[in-house]
Amino acid sequence: MFKYLRLTKGLLGANTYICYDDETREAAIIDAGNKPDDVNNLVVENNLDVRYIILTHAHYDHIFYVEQYKMLYPKAPVVLHEDDSSFMQNPRLNASIYFGPEKRFPECDVKVRDLSRLPLGGGELVFYSTPGHTTGSVCVQAGSLLFTGDTLFYGGFGRTDLGAGDMSQMAASIDRLYDMDPELCVLPGHGTKSTIGYEKENNPFI
């Protein structure tokens, strides 16, 4: 059974999640915008074994501390969709140029694509390509949990005016998510949780 911990004090209010298997204690960190010490304190307190560092997309506020996370968990590969891999070294595409000094980040270790799967504990993580906010934005499903990055929020959706955003792609991605199980718990990159069913009925995007 997958559970999660949420850190909410990241850059630009970004969430960082720690998704873990309650029995094996294997864990995946999802997005790297919160301070490494805060993340590691939760990892240690909960006796977790970090197996992956997953980036839902390659924007500044979600990748800022990725190098420090990698130093803390050197055996955990950094995972990113192949279509966002070029963003890491491009300050315009990773949006660092818009929010502070230009910054380039190291290349990811594992590139995923639509419907890629990675084992975690007794289950698996499933990656869904949801372009729109960025070309390689993904949502990551872990059982009944869906980590939506900056694609779908509680009562909102990701902006499309940074880097390689595209509103028509965002619309198709939102439609794809709305076809999923309405009971799925939506855990967004900013803000509080929701469900697919609630957003389908109430999100002003529609």
C-alpha positions in Angstrom: 0.0 0.0 0.0 1.4 3.4 -1.0 1.4 6.3 1.4 2.9 9.7 1.1 4.5 12.6 3.0 4.2 16.2 1.8 6.6 19.1 2.2 5.0 22.5 1.3 7.7 25.1 1.8 9.5 24.8 -1.5 10.5 27.5 -4.0 7.5 29.4 -5.2 5.3 27.3 -2.9 6.2 24.0 -4.6 5.4 20.7 -3.0 7.8 17.9 -2.6 6.3 14.4 -1.9 7.8 11.3 -0.5 5.8 8.3 -1.8 6.5 5.0 -0.1 5.5 1.4 0.3 4.2 1.0 3.8 5.6 -2.5 4.1 9.0 -2.4 2.4 9.7 1.3 3.2 11.0 1.8 -0.3 10.4 5.4 -1.3 10.4 7.8 -4.2 11.0 11.5 -3.8 8.8 13.5 -6.2 10.1 16.9 -7.1 13.1 18.7 -5.6 12.0 22.1 -4.6 12.0 21.7 -0.8 15.2 22.0 1.3 17.2 18.7 1.4 17.5 18.7 5.2 13.8 18.9 5.6 13.3 16.0 3.2 16.0 13.9 4.8 14.6 14.4 8.2 11.3 12.8 7.1 13.2 10.0 5.4 15.1 9.2 8.5 12.2 9.6 10.9 10.1 7.2 8.8 12.9 4.7 8.2 12.6 5.0 4.4 14.9 3.7 1.6 14.9 6.2 -1.2 15.0 4.4 -4.6 14.2 7.2 -7.0 14.3 11.0 -7.3 11.5 11.8 -9.7 10.9 15.2 -11.4 7.4 15.8 -12.8 8.9 18.4 -15.1 12.1 20.4 -15.4 11.1 23.8 -14.1 13.3 25.7 -11.6 11.0 25.4 -8.6 10.7 21.6 -9.0 14.4 20.8 -9.7 16.3 23.4 -7.7 17.8 21.1 -5.1 18.2 18.0 -7.3 22.0 18.0 -7.0 21.8 18.0 -3.2 19.1 15.3 -3.2 21.4 13.2 -5.4 24.3 13.7 -2.9 22.1 12.5 -0.1 20.8 9.5 -2.0 23.6 8.6 -4.5 22.1 5.2 -5.4 18.7 6.8 -6.4 18.6 7.7 -10.1 17.1 11.1 -11.1 14.0 10.3 -13.3 12.6 12.7 -15.9 10.5 12.5 -19.1 12.8 12.4 -22.2 11.1 15.4 -23.7 12.1 17.6 -20.7 15.7 16.3 -20.5 17.1 19.2 -22.6 15.5 21.7 -20.2 18.0 20.9 -17.4 20.9 22.8 -19.2 18.7 25.5 -20.7 17.9 28.5 -18.3 15.1 29.7 -20.4 13.3 26.3 -20.7 13.9 25.5 -17.0 12.6 29.0 -16.2 15.5 29.9 -13.8 16.1 33.0 -15.9 12.6 34.3 -15.0 12.9 33.8 -11.2 16.5 34.5 -10.4 20.0 33.9 -11.8 20.4 31.6 -14.7 21.0 28.0 -13.6 22.0 24.8 -15.3 21.3 21.4 -13.8 23.0 18.0 -14.3 21.4 15.6 -16.8 18.9 13.1 -15.4 19.9 9.4 -15.0 16.7 7.7 -16.3 14.5 9.1 -19.1 10.9 7.9 -19.1 8.1 8.2 -21.6 4.4 7.6 -21.7 3.3 4.5 -19.7 6.8 3.8 -18.5 6.8 1.8 -15.2 9.2 1.6 -12.4 9.0 -0.9 -9.5 8.6 0.4 -6.0 8.1 -1.9 -3.0 5.4 -4.4 -3.8 3.9 -2.3 -6.6 5.0 0.1 -9.4 4.9 3.7 -10.5 3.2 4.4 -13.8 4.1 7.5 -15.8 1.6 9.4 -17.9 2.7 12.0 -20.4 0.7 15.1 -19.8 2.3 17.9 -21.9 1.1 21.4 -21.7 2.9 23.1 -18.8 6.1 21.7 -20.3 6.7 19.4 -23.3 7.7 16.5 -21.0 5.4 17.0 -18.0 4.3 13.8 -16.4 1.8 12.6 -13.8 2.9 9.6 -11.7 0.4 7.1 -10.4 1.2 5.0 -7.3 -1.9 2.9 -6.6 -4.7 5.2 -5.6 -2.4 8.3 -5.6 -1.7 10.5 -8.6 1.1 13.0 -8.4 0.1 15.6 -11.0 3.0 18.1 -10.9 1.9 21.4 -12.5 -0.6 19.8 -14.8 -3.7 19.7 -12.6 -4.3 21.6 -9.3 -7.1 21.8 -6.9 -9.4 24.2 -8.8 -6.8 25.0 -11.4 -4.2 23.9 -13.9 -0.6 24.7 -14.9 0.3 27.9 -16.7 1.4 27.5 -20.3 3.3 30.8 -20.9 6.7 29.6 -19.7 9.3 28.0 -22.0 7.6 25.4 -24.1 4.1 25.5 -22.7 1.1 24.9 -25.0 -2.6 25.4 -24.2 -3.9 22.8 -26.7 -1.6 20.2 -25.3 -2.7 21.1 -21.8 -6.4 20.7 -22.8 -5.7 17.2 -24.2 -3.8 16.3 -21.0 -6.6 17.5 -18.7 -9.1 15.5 -20.8 -6.9 12.4 -20.4 -6.8 12.8 -16.6 -10.5 13.3 -16.4 -10.9 9.9 -18.0 -9.1 8.2 -15.1 -10.7 6.7 -12.0 -12.6 9.6 -10.3 -11.5 8.3 -6.9 -7.8 8.8 -7.6 -6.3 11.2 -5.1 -4.7 14.2 -6.9 -1.5 15.4 -5.3 -0.4 18.5 -7.2 2.9 20.3 -7.5 1.4 23.4 -5.7 -1.5 23.6 -3.2 -3.6 21.0 -1.6 -5.0 17.6 -2.6 -8.1 16.8 -4.5 -9.6 13.9 -6.5 -10.1 13.4 -10.3 -13.8 13.3 -9.8 -13.9 16.6 -7.9 -11.8 18.3 -10.5 -13.8 17.0 -13.4 -17.0 18.4 -11.8 -15.7 21.6 -10.4 -12.4 22.7 -12.1 -12.9 26.0 -14.0 -10.7 24.7 -16.8 -13.8 23.0 -18.3 
